[in-house]
Amino acid sequence: MPVCYTRPSMAVHQLIPSFGPGDASGQAALHLQLLLRRMGHVGDIYAEEVAGGLQGLARHVFTLKPKPDDLVLYHHGIASPLSGRLMHMDCKRGVVFHNISPARFYRDTPLEHALVAGRAQVAAMAPFLDVSIGDSDYNSAELRVAGHRNVHTVQLFIEKERFAAPVADAAKLAELSGPGPTLVSVSRVMPHKRFEDLLALHRELLRIRPQARLLMVGGYEPGSRYFKMLQRELKDLSGVHFLGRLSHPELVAVYRSASVFVSMSEHEGFSVPIIEAMASEVPVLAYAAAAVPETLGGAGIAFDQKRYAFLAELAVDLSEDKALRKAVLDGQARRLQHFSPTAAQVSLTRALEGVVAPPPRPRKAPAKRPRVALVVQRYGEVTGGAEAHAAQVAEHLAPHWDITVVTTCAKNHLTWENTFPPGEDRVGRTKVLRFPVTRTRNIHAFNDLSRHVFGHGNERLREEQWVAEQGPLSPGLMEHLGTTQGAYDGYLFFTYLYAPTAWGLPLVADRAMLVPTAHDEPPIRFGVYADVFNRPRVLMCNTPEEVAMLGRFHPNHARARVVGVGVDALPAVPDRFRAKYGVHGRYLLYVGRLEPGKGVPDLLKFHRQLRASYQDAPELVLAGEAHMDVSGEGVRHVGRISEQDKHDALAGALAVVVPSKFESLSLLTLEAFAQGTPVLVNGHSEVLVGQVERSGAGRVYRGLASFVEGLREVGEARDAMGQRARIYAQRHTWPQVVAAYREEMARIVEETHR
Amino acid sequence: MKLLGRDIPTGALVARIEERLRVRGLPTSEPAEVPEDGVEPRVDPLTFNMHALEENADTTRALPLHTHRAGMGQAVLLAKWAFRKTCQVLINETLGRQRVFNGLVRDSYAQLSAEVLRLRKEVDTLRAQAAKPQPPEAPRPPPPAEEGEAPAPRERPLPDIEYGRPSKPSRAKNARASKPPPPKGGPPNLAARPKRGGPKKN
């Protein structure tokens, strides 16, 4: 257990009436959470209503139990009982105000009361708050009028790469291609948004450009009087499309199909679609109502009168006058900098000054042995390459660092069920702190979600949902990272993919090292992992190919260093393995999990064809736990084998086959090299190709022909290749690896205490 | 018509478009509404809640009929209307006690909110007096006010009370004007106490 806790830092929780897709407040809460993590503050989102599938991201409000020093930020809009709940919470309190539509637009509707009640709640909360945040100066002004003190503006931000051209849904783009000009409006169909004015503008536009189109994106209520009125209005209009609610890639496609973005809204407290349009490189033409001029900040074009004939001419100019369009787009690009995460974080830091204390730092005098938290999703008697890697590193660094492994109680990586007892434990020479996992994983639902989000761009919500479902979710682990920042000099995170790293690393990024164990797989493209790769002090990679791949997907990644692992070769006696398992002739060997994801079916197929074509084809020996049928002529499955048996088998094999496409290192390859055995590897893995090219101790295959040819070459030059393999393996020794880790941690400690 | 945009030649652009409108025979200046300036006014929560309780205390009254759904939504509205028409007596009987209870809630709230308003006024008066410069010799304070009466004006500086935040009973007692001032040098300055970091916890 780490000793000498300094004062624990406080959590910053967020409270929101409902949390679901397509909700601007929910997105704002996620964005604030991102900034708060970057500032070192841990905290969860709590909601009265959580949409299906998002329970990993937001918890029910009844479970919120803040400590007296914690801050709860409540996102307020329309009337909600949460405002009363906030006033009675025994902690610091704040509000994030997203504005409320004026009730005058909703006279004699059920909404009118809720809108006025929401404003009454704004005023009621004022005396009970430590900080009030408006997401625009306009909203901040409303807070001051309502009696709030300590009011700050923290602008919403946009991740503009999520609106880049490649994110757009190709099918939607094709569907929307056509003559222009194309006006686009994005908002829920509500009276104060003045869709009738959009139709009036479109009517004028049709007079001068008969093929003009008007695309309107946003949810609507088909039975409402307002929508029925709009339907009557557009009966004699061509080119009008109500597209309803769209997925994120479809929304980007609509923006990217637009000539001009138009807003006729008569009240906006901020207007997120305006900055989305800016990020999508669409000129903005907006009625200068409420906060709209402030959001535009001089960019785009705002107008003060709805003269439709004039505005139609202006829309044509914006569509067709290239110089005008470019000037507007350049100005919008400049304006977008104000809505970057970095700029918003500056505002948030200023707003929370004096309300929340900054996270504690380690004591001034550095310890003789740096106190290091090694964070990994599972630890101990578990199977898994990254976990084994973490355990090896921990054991080799234990003499040099005061290591505490911070991990979960899970053993099974598919379900994350709690198996190990929570609390302190000891594995070998290493202290281990385990925290329970709060949600088990339904792997089928997770696979469905994966299919839904892989292969195209997503909004942050969907990617965060994927990380939450990936898990393991352990609030205790996160709280430990957030509240004990004074107890550790540095952090070593293992594996980029899992929630403890994705959400925990940003809390302590300036003292963190990451061992990504990354390979080319769909989630590595997710924007939610940008902080994981960009913000730590150093990435400890396994191969140059891993570094190159990270550069492709996260070009702003932190400094990367190729470290890898050390290889321990046990003295081997090949005949011992042959005798024990009854293997007599020449054989190919694969050791590892026998499952489709590892490329085993292709290996079996190639071996079958090899045996059918060549009478001296070697046997195929498979060692490891089988999750599929591995039977076949000339195939020997020997099950799980001991370390000694493995090394005996490696030493005696004609070649070791590595059929997996997804490798960030391939310990099997290095162990084969250490025994002087060449390899035959899947050429679709850049890492494996790199290992073979650098060592000169193997061959690459990409199909049956190259598999056969590679095997022939390995057979002919086995001795020479084996010699080169041994030389290559000698470069991967633990003293070198340990020295690299120590050097990097010493640098972190030195800079932290400078 | 005014265009706002830092990156465009607004004057030239307006002139160019006005000229095109003139050529098309369209009026170049139409009367139009100019957006209202300023933010939305404050809604006083005590007053609003009072009105809302009054409006909704009678549970036997129907809510306005409204639907946002087409088709079936209209049928549901019709069913609701028919239910009201035929079963109002039953509704009155079923919700009678609830109506009485709501009336009591409304009246209690009215009393409490009136009390809050009175206390706020008193606090405002005290704060205004505290802001005045201290006279050279403080006169004897008047006798304590009767319940329900406005507090008597005070002439000595008073502590800075956190507006709208309930204070502990002991402090409230200390702040009462009935306590005579110390003989010399004026009363102890409670405002000089270290300020608490957060709002009062209930």
Chai-1 contact restraints between the chains, C-beta under 6 A:
chainA,res_idxA,chainB,res_idxB,connection_type,confidence,min_distance_angstrom,max_distance_angstrom,comment,restraint_id
A,D90,B,K201,contact,1.0,0.0,6.0,A-B,restraint_1
A,K92,B,G198,contact,1.0,0.0,6.0,A-B,restraint_2
A,P102,B,E40,contact,1.0,0.0,6.0,A-B,restraint_3
A,P110,B,H66,contact,1.0,0.0,6.0,A-B,restraint_4
A,V116,B,V43,contact,1.0,0.0,6.0,A-B,restraint_5
A,R119,B,V43,contact,1.0,0.0,6.0,A-B,restraint_6
A,A120,B,V43,contact,1.0,0.0,6.0,A-B,restraint_7
A,A120,B,P45,contact,1.0,0.0,6.0,A-B,restraint_8
A,A120,B,F48,contact,1.0,0.0,6.0,A-B,restraint_9
A,A123,B,R42,contact,1.0,0.0,6.0,A-B,restraint_10
A,A123,B,P45,contact,1.0,0.0,6.0,A-B,restraint_11
A,A124,B,P45,contact,1.0,0.0,6.0,A-B,restraint_12
A,P127,B,G164,contact,1.0,0.0,6.0,A-B,restraint_13
A,P127,B,R165,contact,1.0,0.0,6.0,A-B,restraint_14
A,F128,B,P199,contact,1.0,0.0,6.0,A-B,restraint_15
A,D130,B,G198,contact,1.0,0.0,6.0,A-B,restraint_16
A,A141,B,V39,contact,1.0,0.0,6.0,A-B,restraint_17
A,E142,B,V39,contact,1.0,0.0,6.0,A-B,restraint_18
A,E142,B,E40,contact,1.0,0.0,6.0,A-B,restraint_19
A,V145,B,V39,contact,1.0,0.0,6.0,A-B,restraint_20
A,V145,B,R42,contact,1.0,0.0,6.0,A-B,restraint_21
A,A146,B,R42,contact,1.0,0.0,6.0,A-B,restraint_22
A,E221,B,H68,contact,1.0,0.0,6.0,A-B,restraint_23
A,P222,B,A70,contact,1.0,0.0,6.0,A-B,restraint_24
A,G223,B,T67,contact,1.0,0.0,6.0,A-B,restraint_25
A,G223,B,H68,contact,1.0,0.0,6.0,A-B,restraint_26
A,G223,B,R69,contact,1.0,0.0,6.0,A-B,restraint_27
A,G223,B,A70,contact,1.0,0.0,6.0,A-B,restraint_28
A,G223,B,G73,contact,1.0,0.0,6.0,A-B,restraint_29
A,S224,B,H68,contact,1.0,0.0,6.0,A-B,restraint_30
A,A289,B,P35,contact,1.0,0.0,6.0,A-B,restraint_31
A,G298,B,R6,contact,1.0,0.0,6.0,A-B,restraint_32
A,I301,B,L3,contact,1.0,0.0,6.0,A-B,restraint_33
A,I301,B,G5,contact,1.0,0.0,6.0,A-B,restraint_34
A,A302,B,L4,contact,1.0,0.0,6.0,A-B,restraint_35
A,F303,B,L3,contact,1.0,0.0,6.0,A-B,restraint_36
A,D304,B,K2,contact,1.0,0.0,6.0,A-B,restraint_37
A,D304,B,V34,contact,1.0,0.0,6.0,A-B,restraint_38
A,Q305,B,M1,contact,1.0,0.0,6.0,A-B,restraint_39
A,Q305,B,A32,contact,1.0,0.0,6.0,A-B,restraint_40
A,K306,B,A32,contact,1.0,0.0,6.0,A-B,restraint_41
A,R307,B,M1,contact,1.0,0.0,6.0,A-B,restraint_42
A,R307,B,E30,contact,1.0,0.0,6.0,A-B,restraint_43
A,R307,B,A32,contact,1.0,0.0,6.0,A-B,restraint_44
A,A309,B,L21,contact,1.0,0.0,6.0,A-B,restraint_45
A,A309,B,L26,contact,1.0,0.0,6.0,A-B,restraint_46
A,F310,B,M1,contact,1.0,0.0,6.0,A-B,restraint_47
A,F310,B,I17,contact,1.0,0.0,6.0,A-B,restraint_48
A,E313,B,I17,contact,1.0,0.0,6.0,A-B,restraint_49
A,E313,B,R20,contact,1.0,0.0,6.0,A-B,restraint_50
A,L314,B,I17,contact,1.0,0.0,6.0,A-B,restraint_51
A,A327,B,D7,contact,1.0,0.0,6.0,A-B,restraint_52
A,V328,B,D7,contact,1.0,0.0,6.0,A-B,restraint_53
A,G331,B,R6,contact,1.0,0.0,6.0,A-B,restraint_54
A,G331,B,D7,contact,1.0,0.0,6.0,A-B,restraint_55
